[in-house]
């Protein structure tokens, strides 16, 4: 597993700037969604083209967070990558940054219906969950997916981000969501990428300028506190 705690100096800076470590320390379950990014075979399966081994290790944390949030009346959204050609063709990415066999393998592997496109292992959507495809790193980039509208239609204003890669699609989605006026938390033990350095660097940058970083246990605790507070009102 990757490290999950922000460095001590970063934690001190956050407390000095905001007055507390966690800026979103009261979570209302009915207004919260767990957004699970790219937990697909192409990224998670052993030997897959874009294998991220740590992604397999975060499956229990994602499942626990999803079950807890559903149990409190919240929403779970599963986001898959799929890259069509035609009007939405991402030419710069596929013709320059990942040209040749790698680009072809990504396009082919992430076609809907193929094993590498599907959610990995025991991860499954439940009735009432949201399922969408995105055609850019960020699910919140304009036109990349219908997710922002689907979440707002449910009254969602707070997001818990999980999945892979921490510093690519997860961070891109989290940053864009904040700039689209969602309150965003990245779950430090439910994100995975290629190295501990990349993982923590993404979390530090996000915590300093874009939102909150919490563990799954912390997020569940804040959700439970939110329920107690609402019951007392």
Backbone as CSV, one residue per row, in Angstrom:
resi,resn,N_x,N_y,N_z,CA_x,CA_y,CA_z,C_x,C_y,C_z
1,UNK,0.840,-1.202,0.000,0.000,0.000,0.000,0.873,1.249,0.000
2,UNK,0.338,2.314,-0.576,1.020,3.605,-0.517,0.907,4.205,0.888
3,UNK,1.807,5.134,1.243,1.612,5.907,2.475,0.286,6.666,2.410
4,UNK,-0.335,6.837,3.552,-1.659,7.473,3.565,-1.697,8.791,4.328
5,UNK,-0.702,9.066,5.170,-0.690,10.288,5.967,0.140,11.364,5.287
6,UNK,-0.397,12.563,5.200,0.362,13.682,4.669,1.573,13.963,5.561
7,UNK,2.679,14.452,4.989,3.856,14.781,5.802,3.514,15.784,6.905
8,UNK,4.254,15.698,8.006,3.955,16.537,9.174,4.012,18.023,8.848
9,UNK,4.981,18.446,8.032,5.082,19.875,7.730,3.904,20.358,6.906
10,UNK,3.384,19.503,6.035,2.212,19.860,5.240,0.984,19.951,6.136
11,UNK,0.849,19.025,7.053,-0.283,19.059,7.984,-0.255,20.356,8.802
12,UNK,0.931,20.755,9.249,1.055,22.004,10.019,0.666,23.217,9.171
13,UNK,1.099,23.228,7.920,0.743,24.338,7.033,-0.762,24.412,6.819
14,UNK,-1.405,23.268,6.650,-2.850,23.252,6.442,-3.589,23.772,7.676
15,UNK,-3.138,23.363,8.845,-3.779,23.819,10.081,-3.595,25.319,10.258
16,UNK,-2.392,25.811,9.945,-2.136,27.252,10.042,-3.022,28.031,9.073
17,UNK,-3.168,27.538,7.862,-3.929,28.238,6.828,-5.430,28.197,7.088
18,UNK,-5.931,27.038,7.527,-7.386,26.829,7.590,-7.955,26.767,8.997
19,UNK,-7.070,26.645,9.983,-7.548,26.539,11.350,-7.839,25.119,11.780
20,UNK,-7.791,24.174,10.857,-7.996,22.760,11.169,-7.400,21.949,10.020
21,UNK,-7.146,20.692,10.287,-6.524,19.860,9.265,-7.489,19.542,8.138
22,UNK,-8.700,19.129,8.493,-9.671,18.686,7.488,-10.709,19.780,7.255
23,UNK,-10.666,20.357,6.076,-11.574,21.456,5.764,-13.012,20.960,5.606
24,UNK,-13.193,19.715,5.174,-14.535,19.143,5.039,-14.708,18.055,6.095
25,UNK,-14.898,18.493,7.350,-14.968,17.554,8.459,-16.395,17.290,8.919
26,UNK,-17.359,17.749,8.133,-18.741,17.332,8.339,-19.292,16.958,6.970
27,UNK,-19.582,15.692,6.812,-20.062,15.177,5.536,-21.514,14.744,5.684
28,UNK,-22.357,15.255,4.800,-23.771,14.875,4.786,-23.957,13.783,3.747
29,UNK,-24.326,12.598,4.197,-24.347,11.437,3.315,-25.258,11.625,2.108
30,UNK,-26.400,12.259,2.297,-27.345,12.423,1.191,-26.797,13.339,0.103
31,UNK,-25.803,14.146,0.456,-25.221,15.087,-0.505,-23.819,14.664,-0.943
32,UNK,-23.442,13.416,-0.625,-22.085,12.945,-0.880,-22.091,11.770,-1.850
33,UNK,-21.126,11.766,-2.739,-20.932,10.650,-3.668,-19.493,10.164,-3.596
34,UNK,-19.333,8.856,-3.587,-18.036,8.227,-3.809,-17.875,8.070,-5.312
35,UNK,-16.836,8.691,-5.875,-16.565,8.606,-7.307,-15.349,7.711,-7.505
36,UNK,-15.562,6.544,-8.092,-14.508,5.550,-8.274,-14.027,5.623,-9.720
37,UNK,-12.753,5.952,-9.891,-12.189,6.254,-11.202,-11.374,5.070,-11.735
38,UNK,-11.717,4.571,-12.907,-10.866,3.696,-13.730,-10.405,2.421,-13.041
39,UNK,-11.213,1.844,-12.178,-10.855,0.555,-11.586,-11.253,-0.566,-12.559
40,UNK,-10.599,-0.545,-13.702,-10.888,-1.445,-14.817,-9.747,-2.444,-14.993
41,UNK,-10.046,-3.493,-15.728,-9.057,-4.531,-15.932,-7.758,-4.041,-16.524
42,UNK,-7.820,-3.079,-17.435,-6.613,-2.599,-18.108,-5.612,-1.989,-17.132
43,UNK,-6.115,-1.465,-16.002,-5.258,-0.835,-15.004,-4.973,-1.743,-13.808
44,UNK,-5.851,-2.703,-13.560,-5.781,-3.452,-12.304,-5.346,-4.906,-12.455
45,UNK,-5.646,-5.534,-13.564,-5.380,-6.964,-13.703,-3.888,-7.241,-13.794
46,UNK,-3.466,-8.365,-13.238,-2.057,-8.753,-13.297,-1.643,-8.974,-14.748
47,UNK,-0.556,-8.318,-15.159,-0.064,-8.447,-16.514,-0.754,-7.583,-17.545
48,UNK,-1.715,-6.760,-17.115,-2.448,-5.901,-18.048,-1.535,-4.814,-18.615
49,UNK,-1.937,-4.240,-19.739,-1.105,-3.269,-20.437,-0.701,-2.100,-19.551
50,UNK,-1.626,-1.570,-18.784,-1.349,-0.422,-17.916,-1.422,-0.812,-16.444
51,UNK,-0.940,-1.982,-16.119,-1.071,-2.523,-14.768,-0.500,-1.595,-13.696
52,UNK,-1.309,-1.350,-12.677,-0.898,-0.634,-11.472,-1.087,-1.616,-10.314
53,UNK,-0.054,-2.316,-9.885,-0.231,-3.374,-8.881,-0.942,-2.920,-7.605
54,UNK,-0.640,-1.706,-7.131,-1.267,-1.242,-5.890,-2.772,-1.067,-6.061
55,UNK,-3.241,-0.915,-7.295,-4.682,-0.779,-7.515,-5.444,-1.999,-7.005
56,UNK,-4.830,-3.171,-7.093,-5.501,-4.365,-6.567,-5.612,-4.312,-5.049
57,UNK,-4.654,-3.652,-4.408,-4.638,-3.591,-2.948,-5.696,-2.655,-2.374
58,UNK,-6.168,-1.711,-3.168,-7.154,-0.748,-2.640,-8.588,-1.205,-2.840
59,UNK,-8.788,-2.351,-3.491,-10.164,-2.835,-3.724,-10.940,-2.968,-2.417
60,UNK,-10.381,-3.571,-1.343,-11.166,-3.663,-0.099,-11.557,-2.305,0.464
61,UNK,-10.661,-1.325,0.388,-10.986,0.006,0.914,-12.110,0.652,0.114
62,UNK,-12.068,0.505,-1.205,-13.133,1.062,-2.042,-14.455,0.391,-1.715
63,UNK,-14.439,-0.928,-1.589,-15.664,-1.663,-1.284,-16.235,-1.242,0.062
64,UNK,-15.358,-1.087,1.056,-15.822,-0.683,2.389,-16.416,0.714,2.361
65,UNK,-15.775,1.629,1.634,-16.310,2.984,1.536,-17.641,2.989,0.811
66,UNK,-17.746,2.238,-0.268,-18.996,2.195,-1.033,-20.130,1.618,-0.192
67,UNK,-19.863,0.528,0.510,-20.905,-0.095,1.335,-21.351,0.845,2.447
68,UNK,-20.390,1.520,3.075,-20.735,2.427,4.167,-21.571,3.598,3.666
69,UNK,-21.181,4.179,2.545,-21.905,5.340,2.044,-23.304,4.955,1.576
70,UNK,-23.413,3.842,0.865,-24.761,3.384,0.474,-25.637,3.171,1.703
71,UNK,-25.064,2.581,2.741,-25.824,2.306,3.955,-26.312,3.554,4.659
72,UNK,-25.676,4.689,4.386,-26.099,5.960,4.978,-26.892,6.819,3.995
73,UNK,-27.268,6.240,2.857,-28.106,6.968,1.911,-27.352,7.795,0.893
74,UNK,-26.038,7.582,0.773,-25.255,8.317,-0.205,-25.212,7.628,-1.551
75,UNK,-24.433,8.190,-2.454,-24.362,7.746,-3.846,-22.967,7.208,-4.165
76,UNK,-22.920,6.166,-4.979,-21.654,5.648,-5.497,-21.679,5.781,-7.018
77,UNK,-20.619,6.333,-7.584,-20.518,6.508,-9.037,-19.258,5.800,-9.531
78,UNK,-19.443,4.960,-10.550,-18.341,4.217,-11.155,-18.024,4.845,-12.506
79,UNK,-16.768,5.235,-12.667,-16.341,5.927,-13.886,-15.328,5.054,-14.616
80,UNK,-15.603,4.777,-15.888,-14.694,4.004,-16.719,-14.130,4.892,-17.825
81,UNK,-12.910,4.584,-18.246,-12.342,5.237,-19.423,-12.732,4.480,-20.682
82,UNK,-13.082,5.218,-21.710,-13.347,4.669,-23.051,-13.064,5.800,-24.032
83,UNK,-12.364,5.483,-25.114,-11.863,6.542,-25.991,-12.346,6.327,-27.428
84,UNK,-13.464,6.940,-27.785,-13.987,6.799,-29.148,-13.169,7.608,-30.147
85,UNK,-13.286,7.247,-31.389,-12.719,8.062,-32.459,-13.816,8.993,-32.977
86,UNK,-13.567,9.667,-34.067,-14.570,10.586,-34.609,-14.478,11.939,-33.962
87,UNK,-15.623,12.552,-33.701,-15.668,13.935,-33.226,-14.974,14.108,-31.876
88,UNK,-14.988,13.069,-31.053,-14.382,13.167,-29.724,-12.989,12.543,-29.676
89,UNK,-12.393,12.288,-30.807,-11.067,11.676,-30.840,-10.058,12.570,-30.119
90,UNK,-9.282,11.969,-29.205,-8.283,12.702,-28.425,-6.946,12.574,-29.155
91,UNK,-6.786,13.344,-30.191,-5.674,13.150,-31.117,-4.314,13.436,-30.490
92,UNK,-4.212,14.489,-29.695,-2.915,14.823,-29.103,-2.414,13.677,-28.222
93,UNK,-3.302,13.106,-27.452,-2.911,12.019,-26.554,-2.525,10.761,-27.325
94,UNK,-3.347,10.384,-28.303,-3.142,9.112,-28.972,-2.179,9.183,-30.157
95,UNK,-1.940,10.355,-30.678,-1.021,10.456,-31.813,0.362,10.945,-31.419
96,UNK,0.493,11.525,-30.221,1.770,12.086,-29.813,2.265,11.532,-28.481
97,UNK,1.439,11.626,-27.440,1.890,11.223,-26.114,1.913,9.714,-25.933
98,UNK,1.072,8.996,-26.647,1.022,7.541,-26.556,0.811,6.952,-27.940
99,UNK,1.716,7.217,-28.845,1.549,6.761,-30.222,1.923,5.290,-30.361
100,UNK,1.544,4.708,-31.503,1.963,3.363,-31.848,1.227,2.273,-31.089
101,UNK,1.924,1.158,-30.772,1.274,0.007,-30.142,0.603,0.331,-28.814
102,UNK,1.205,1.210,-28.016,0.598,1.563,-26.740,-0.763,2.220,-26.948
103,UNK,-0.829,3.181,-27.856,-2.099,3.854,-28.130,-3.134,2.864,-28.640
104,UNK,-2.729,1.995,-29.547,-3.664,1.015,-30.096,-4.160,0.075,-29.002
105,UNK,-3.248,-0.332,-28.101,-3.660,-1.220,-27.022,-4.640,-0.593,-26.068
106,UNK,-4.450,0.692,-25.784,-5.380,1.393,-24.893,-6.740,1.536,-25.557
107,UNK,-6.755,1.981,-26.795,-8.039,2.132,-27.505,-8.788,0.815,-27.572
108,UNK,-8.077,-0.248,-27.929,-8.721,-1.545,-28.089,-9.186,-2.107,-26.756
109,UNK,-8.298,-2.047,-25.757,-8.626,-2.653,-24.473,-9.785,-1.996,-23.757
110,UNK,-9.985,-0.707,-23.989,-11.032,0.019,-23.271,-12.308,0.172,-24.093
111,UNK,-12.518,-0.718,-25.027,-13.801,-0.723,-25.739,-14.868,-1.354,-24.854
112,UNK,-16.029,-0.707,-24.724,-17.100,-1.284,-23.902,-17.403,-2.719,-24.307
113,UNK,-17.555,-3.553,-23.273,-17.854,-4.960,-23.486,-16.654,-5.869,-23.403
114,UNK,-15.442,-5.336,-23.530,-14.247,-6.161,-23.445,-13.790,-6.291,-21.991
115,UNK,-13.097,-7.381,-21.646,-12.722,-7.613,-20.243,-11.914,-6.482,-19.624
116,UNK,-10.966,-5.898,-20.368,-10.139,-4.831,-19.793,-10.914,-3.551,-19.531
117,UNK,-12.077,-3.403,-20.173,-12.924,-2.230,-19.949,-13.741,-2.379,-18.667
118,UNK,-14.070,-3.604,-18.296,-14.986,-3.841,-17.190,-14.331,-3.554,-15.843
119,UNK,-15.165,-3.344,-14.825,-14.662,-3.176,-13.467,-13.892,-4.421,-13.052
120,UNK,-12.843,-4.203,-12.287,-11.915,-5.277,-11.953,-12.448,-6.173,-10.836
121,UNK,-12.207,-7.461,-10.984,-12.436,-8.419,-9.914,-13.848,-8.408,-9.368
122,UNK,-13.941,-8.254,-8.038,-15.245,-8.297,-7.369,-15.937,-6.940,-7.311
123,UNK,-15.339,-5.906,-7.889,-16.005,-4.606,-7.899,-17.229,-4.661,-8.789
124,UNK,-18.364,-4.266,-8.243,-19.618,-4.311,-8.978,-20.468,-3.099,-8.625
125,UNK,-21.175,-2.577,-9.602,-22.172,-1.544,-9.322,-23.404,-2.189,-8.709
126,UNK,-24.005,-1.501,-7.769,-25.252,-1.941,-7.143,-26.413,-1.125,-7.695
127,UNK,-27.650,-1.630,-7.564,-28.801,-0.838,-7.987,-28.780,0.544,-7.330
128,UNK,-29.012,1.554,-8.123,-28.976,2.928,-7.622,-27.652,3.621,-7.812
129,UNK,-26.590,2.857,-8.096,-25.294,3.477,-8.392,-25.330,4.147,-9.760
130,UNK,-24.426,5.084,-9.973,-24.228,5.725,-11.267,-23.076,5.024,-11.984
131,UNK,-23.230,4.800,-13.291,-22.146,4.270,-14.109,-22.008,5.149,-15.349
132,UNK,-20.794,5.647,-15.589,-20.550,6.492,-16.757,-19.193,6.166,-17.368
133,UNK,-19.042,6.521,-18.635,-17.743,6.497,-19.306,-17.231,7.928,-19.425
134,UNK,-15.904,8.058,-19.460,-15.272,9.351,-19.731,-14.265,9.172,-20.861
135,UNK,-14.055,10.241,-21.637,-13.114,10.138,-22.754,-11.927,11.104,-22.614
136,UNK,-11.702,11.582,-21.406,-10.521,12.358,-21.061,-10.060,11.879,-19.683
137,UNK,-8.877,12.343,-19.232,-8.448,11.958,-17.897,-9.497,12.315,-16.856
138,UNK,-10.025,13.512,-16.943,-10.959,14.026,-15.944,-12.399,13.755,-16.333
139,UNK,-13.150,13.186,-15.400,-14.581,12.984,-15.615,-15.352,14.291,-15.549
140,UNK,-14.692,15.365,-15.095,-15.344,16.659,-14.937,-14.868,17.677,-15.967
141,UNK,-14.016,17.251,-16.896,-13.648,18.117,-18.005,-14.884,18.326,-18.882
142,UNK,-15.140,19.547,-19.363,-16.365,19.800,-20.134,-16.541,18.825,-21.294
143,UNK,-17.657,18.128,-21.288,-17.994,17.200,-22.355,-17.434,15.810,-22.210
144,UNK,-16.577,15.585,-21.196,-15.914,14.279,-21.070,-16.837,13.186,-20.573
145,UNK,-17.839,13.556,-19.790,-18.791,12.568,-19.271,-20.037,13.300,-18.777
146,UNK,-21.126,12.561,-18.571,-22.335,13.188,-18.027,-22.340,13.258,-16.505
147,UNK,-21.246,12.879,-15.863,-21.253,12.744,-14.413,-21.636,14.015,-13.662
148,UNK,-21.079,15.192,-13.983,-21.448,16.376,-13.185,-22.952,16.621,-13.149
149,UNK,-23.617,16.488,-14.288,-25.064,16.724,-14.326,-25.823,15.650,-13.551
150,UNK,-25.377,14.399,-13.641,-26.041,13.317,-12.920,-25.918,13.504,-11.412
151,UNK,-24.766,13.951,-10.965,-24.579,14.180,-9.532,-25.431,15.345,-9.045
152,UNK,-25.421,16.431,-9.785,-26.205,17.592,-9.359,-27.702,17.279,-9.361
153,UNK,-28.135,16.430,-10.273,-29.554,16.047,-10.302,-29.962,15.317,-9.025
154,UNK,-29.003,14.711,-8.342,-29.271,14.025,-7.074,-28.997,14.920,-5.865
155,UNK,-28.644,16.159,-6.094,-28.354,17.059,-4.991,-26.987,16.856,-4.372
156,UNK,-26.082,16.239,-5.111,-24.741,15.973,-4.608,-23.877,17.219,-4.732
157,UNK,-23.188,17.572,-3.640,-22.233,18.686,-3.701,-20.872,18.324,-3.118
158,UNK,-20.726,17.091,-2.629,-19.495,16.642,-1.999,-19.064,15.320,-2.609
159,UNK,-17.774,15.215,-2.954,-17.258,14.023,-3.629,-16.105,13.416,-2.844
160,UNK,-16.095,12.095,-2.779,-14.972,11.321,-2.271,-14.351,10.616,-3.469
161,UNK,-13.102,10.913,-3.773,-12.468,10.399,-4.981,-11.591,9.200,-4.635
162,UNK,-11.799,8.094,-5.390,-11.013,6.877,-5.226,-10.673,6.329,-6.600
163,UNK,-9.674,5.433,-6.651,-9.386,4.754,-7.914,-7.941,4.879,-8.332
164,UNK,-7.725,4.863,-9.635,-6.379,4.892,-10.201,-6.395,5.669,-11.514
165,UNK,-5.320,6.359,-11.826,-4.109,6.598,-11.084,-4.296,7.853,-10.234
166,UNK,-3.756,7.801,-9.021,-3.889,8.929,-8.102,-3.571,10.257,-8.774
167,UNK,-2.426,10.299,-9.462,-1.872,11.559,-9.975,-2.255,11.851,-11.415
168,UNK,-3.135,11.038,-11.998,-3.550,11.286,-13.381,-5.064,11.470,-13.409
169,UNK,-5.813,10.406,-13.638,-7.264,10.570,-13.782,-7.957,10.950,-12.476
170,UNK,-7.473,10.423,-11.340,-8.114,10.764,-10.069,-7.870,12.224,-9.705
171,UNK,-6.608,12.629,-9.776,-6.298,14.025,-9.449,-6.918,14.989,-10.449
172,UNK,-6.888,14.636,-11.745,-7.491,15.512,-12.755,-8.981,15.689,-12.493
173,UNK,-9.663,14.588,-12.185,-11.101,14.666,-11.896,-11.353,15.479,-10.638
174,UNK,-10.545,15.256,-9.610,-10.739,15.963,-8.346,-10.524,17.468,-8.502
175,UNK,-9.470,17.846,-9.224,-9.210,19.275,-9.428,-10.341,19.941,-10.213
176,UNK,-10.745,19.312,-11.313,-11.807,19.908,-12.132,-13.120,19.979,-11.372
177,UNK,-13.404,18.973,-10.553,-14.639,18.987,-9.769,-14.644,20.155,-8.794
178,UNK,-13.513,20.400,-8.120,-13.446,21.546,-7.221,-13.672,22.843,-7.978
179,UNK,-13.088,22.949,-9.168,-13.249,24.185,-9.932,-14.650,24.308,-10.526
180,UNK,-15.412,23.213,-10.456,-16.820,23.246,-10.835,-17.714,23.341,-9.596
181,UNK,-17.113,23.742,-8.461,-17.820,24.045,-7.216,-18.333,22.832,-6.453
182,UNK,-17.714,21.672,-6.640,-17.937,20.544,-5.737,-16.923,20.607,-4.597
183,UNK,-17.355,20.200,-3.418,-16.437,19.985,-2.291,-15.802,18.607,-2.493
184,UNK,-14.481,18.543,-2.509,-13.824,17.314,-2.937,-12.836,16.818,-1.883
185,UNK,-12.909,15.499,-1.628,-11.995,14.800,-0.742,-11.337,13.675,-1.538
186,UNK,-10.008,13.615,-1.519,-9.305,12.457,-2.064,-9.018,11.479,-0.932
187,UNK,-9.364,10.224,-1.142,-9.192,9.190,-0.130,-7.791,8.603,-0.264
188,UNK,-6.938,8.853,0.718,-5.515,8.529,0.573,-5.240,7.033,0.523
189,UNK,-6.109,6.215,1.143,-5.896,4.770,1.123,-6.810,4.064,0.136
190,UNK,-7.454,4.822,-0.736,-8.306,4.231,-1.768,-7.956,4.777,-3.143
191,UNK,-6.721,5.284,-3.269,-6.164,5.703,-4.553,-4.845,4.973,-4.767
192,UNK,-4.490,4.746,-6.032,-3.260,4.014,-6.338,-2.624,4.549,-7.607
193,UNK,-1.277,4.503,-7.624,-0.545,4.880,-8.825,0.760,4.085,-8.893
194,UNK,1.711,4.542,-9.691,2.907,3.745,-9.982,3.922,3.730,-8.849
195,UNK,3.954,4.757,-8.022,4.972,4.828,-6.974,4.445,5.620,-5.786
196,UNK,5.066,5.382,-4.619,4.707,6.141,-3.420,4.947,7.630,-3.632
197,UNK,6.040,7.984,-4.320,6.363,9.395,-4.554,5.259,10.077,-5.352
198,UNK,4.834,9.472,-6.448,3.782,10.082,-7.280,2.472,10.202,-6.505
199,UNK,2.165,9.178,-5.727,0.929,9.176,-4.938,0.919,10.332,-3.940
200,UNK,1.982,10.431,-3.140,1.998,11.451,-2.099,2.127,12.848,-2.689
201,UNK,2.890,13.006,-3.753,3.011,14.324,-4.383,1.655,14.844,-4.837
202,UNK,0.847,13.957,-5.426,-0.484,14.358,-5.871,-1.364,14.753,-4.696
203,UNK,-1.306,13.976,-3.617,-2.137,14.277,-2.453,-1.725,15.590,-1.788
204,UNK,-0.428,15.838,-1.708,0.050,17.083,-1.092,-0.418,18.291,-1.905
205,UNK,-0.220,18.240,-3.211,-0.651,19.359,-4.058,-2.151,19.573,-3.936
206,UNK,-2.905,18.489,-3.951,-4.361,18.626,-3.853,-4.762,19.233,-2.513
207,UNK,-4.184,18.728,-1.423,-4.548,19.224,-0.097,-4.192,20.699,0.074
208,UNK,-3.088,21.135,-0.500,-2.649,22.508,-0.321,-3.512,23.509,-1.082
209,UNK,-4.103,23.100,-2.203,-4.761,24.095,-3.061,-6.160,23.747,-3.542
210,UNK,-6.587,22.489,-3.411,-7.827,22.095,-4.078,-8.899,21.503,-3.178
211,UNK,-8.540,20.857,-2.094,-9.575,20.215,-1.294,-8.999,19.529,-0.077
212,UNK,-9.587,18.403,0.282,-9.226,17.693,1.499,-8.658,16.321,1.146
213,UNK,-7.842,15.789,2.032,-7.333,14.422,1.927,-7.686,13.699,3.222
214,UNK,-8.387,12.589,3.095,-8.805,11.799,4.254,-8.591,10.325,3.961
215,UNK,-8.478,9.524,5.008,-8.530,8.074,4.851,-9.991,7.639,4.777
216,UNK,-10.205,6.404,4.381,-11.565,5.864,4.359,-12.171,5.899,5.756
217,UNK,-11.400,5.513,6.775,-11.930,5.542,8.141,-12.320,6.950,8.562
218,UNK,-11.510,7.936,8.205,-11.848,9.317,8.553,-13.123,9.751,7.847
219,UNK,-13.247,9.441,6.569,-14.446,9.836,5.826,-15.695,9.178,6.405
220,UNK,-15.603,7.892,6.740,-16.753,7.212,7.343,-17.094,7.860,8.677
221,UNK,-16.079,8.207,9.465,-16.328,8.870,10.743,-17.009,10.208,10.571
222,UNK,-16.573,11.001,9.602,-17.199,12.298,9.363,-18.635,12.138,8.856
223,UNK,-18.892,11.125,8.072,-20.258,10.843,7.625,-21.144,10.455,8.808
224,UNK,-20.614,9.640,9.694,-21.393,9.237,10.875,-21.654,10.427,11.781
225,UNK,-20.648,11.291,11.953,-20.846,12.502,12.755,-21.897,13.402,12.119
226,UNK,-21.906,13.460,10.789,-22.910,14.252,10.098,-24.313,13.740,10.350
227,UNK,-24.475,12.427,10.392,-25.785,11.857,10.668,-26.240,12.169,12.094
228,UNK,-25.315,12.086,13.051,-25.652,12.405,14.439,-26.051,13.865,14.571
229,UNK,-25.292,14.735,13.916,-25.592,16.163,13.989,-26.953,16.488,13.386
230,UNK,-27.271,15.867,12.268,-28.574,16.128,11.626,-29.714,15.612,12.499
231,UNK,-29.501,14.469,13.143,-30.543,13.913,14.012,-30.812,14.819,15.213
232,UNK,-29.775,15.534,15.643,-29.926,16.428,16.804,-30.526,17.771,16.455
233,UNK,-30.585,18.099,15.187,-31.090,19.429,14.778,-32.611,19.504,14.848
